[in-house]
C-alpha cells in the first residue's frame, strides 16, 4: 500500500463536501448579516423620520401659539392702552382687581371726560378686535380650539360690560353731589327753623324709618351702623334717590316753613359733636367704593375670562408641543408678585471630594 494514496471510502469527496458546506454556511451568514444591517439602517431611518415629523408637528403647535400671541398683542393692545391711558401688558396681571385699579386711576385723571373717552375711543377699538379675532378658532390647530373659544367668547361680554360702565359713570358725579349736600346742610342743622335746619329735618324723616320713636342721636347712629354696614350700596342708593333732593338746591335766603315734627326732632337729634354727619359721611364713602366695583363688575368678570383663556391658549400650545415630542415641559416664568418670582436661585452645592 502506497503512503500517498487517498484514504479509502472517498476521503477527498468528503473533504470537498465539508468545504462546500462551510462556504454555504458562510454565505448564509453574510446574507443574514446583510439583512440585519439593512433592517438596522431602515430602523434608524424610520426613527429619524418619525422624530423629524414629531419635531415639525411640535414646532407648528408652538408657531400657532406664537401667532396667537402676536394677534392678541396687535388687536387687543390698542384697546388696553386706550382703557388705561398707558401701554400695559395685561398678561402680567395676577387678578382682575389690578385691572379695576388701573381703570379707576385712568378715570381720576379725566373724570369729566372719561365716559365719553370710553364710548368714542376705547369701545370702538374693542369692537374692532372682536371682529378681527372671532375667526381664530378655525385658523388654529384643534388642540387650541377650547381655550380659543373661551377667549373669543369673552370679548363681546367685555364690550357689553364696558358700555354699561361708561353709562354708569355719568351718574357718579350726581351721587357725590348728594353726599356733599348731606354734609353741608347737615352741618348747618340746629334747633332754629332756618332753611338748612328745616331741610335736614325733613331729610331725617325720609331717611330714617321710625324716627319718631327714636329718643336721641345715638338711635340714628345705631340705625346707620346696622343697615349701612350690612350693605352700604343699596342703603345709600335708597337714601340718595328718595331723600337726596330734600337737601339740594336750598334757598338760604327764603323763609323756611318748618314741619309739624321739626321742633321735637331738632331738639332730640341736634348735637354739636356732629357724630351723625360723620356716620353719613362714612356710609356714603363705603357706598361709593362698593358702587365702583359693581359698576365695573360685568366688565371685570369678562376680562377675567379673557385673561384666563389668553394664558390657556399659550400654555396648551406648549403642553401639546411637549406631548408630541415626549419632552418635559419647560418651567413657566413667574409673573411679578407671584410666589418665587423674585427669588434668587439657590446656591450650588459644593462637589463631594
Steps between C-alpha positions, in 0.01 A plus 500: 500500500635837397525783762385763244168340407164655594336354808246229434131583490530815278686725747553776240131512421420537871753780531352684205151454642605645834664796331187562293281491811732743676486737201120473492477572874731799463295627210180457703652695787600779265143516369356505857747768611418696189129480575563603861705795383230601254233470768717696743552782254131494415406513868730795558359674196143437623591630844660812353201562273254452788698735723514755223124479452445540874734798513323661204156442656619639835649805330174563315318495834747746652477719191120504538537614861743769386261622228221521755715705737589739217135534394391566857771762547426681172118485520437535875805706594355824362184449707685445828718804435186706439330367814793554737653804333839324494661215306436201727551123464191349665672163490703616799187548715427237765131588553220727377535726803811636333293583192243677718774708665642602162156595366418708808839672478430586136156631599645736762731657243201608287186468711286729287591345164585136578151368422506667158860380450389140554199534270666678209853356510550184710180307428541537119853354535360207698224451241763492227702237689185295552444486123858428400557230764167318467635260236805387699354161609466392135853616410686315774570130582210306652685462830478877551130526417354471858700790651461703180121458514507631858729785394284620211179460705636729774559802274133577412419483872782745567338738248162475677655545844700805395197661333307456826787642703533806274130572544513463879796737522271781388308482829807474723532877533135531602548238773791688647302827483218353712746374761664842511163670543419275796820620667451868420133524599546266797791711617265799533228302683390639837186572699430827313258461204748618238469374139788256560361374833150452358640318195720268705217410738288401201794296369525312831127419499537361147830315554445343843191278534338527841675826581210614713556206737871570545619682811831659396788512251637173635193324359574643153865395528397145587260495203774615260754256646265204467354557152792675332767254607282213384508631141576870449423508126123432507469686831642826367344451155154507658583804709648693208213415267214553748635771729796667328294772332391627844850629576589633153458846352399656833408867477671633811333838471144370474264487795496146636178316581577240767307175514278403794775268624785750467502630856504156662746346256746788501506492878563123510748466213709815502844464655806717476739205456332415168563125539204440273666686212815290534285188484326620183836593353654157570197319363503712186869427444454125549207508262688686229792257529268199477313655210823541305550124517137429407508746211802324350403146608367373164812620319733356765334157485542490121854637522585225748381237250701674227825502700450139611429379145787707362739320732343160429554530124874553538529239775309241293727560201808436714349192665396352165845561353659325798253209474571452127877483549484318833717767655441649849314830506732797570428687823276806457632843589347648813303823476613793718345462843450125477669279761854426391500758220776713649684232691867453420606150389630276778882485518658191352607230742875443522622189324584203719870434532 
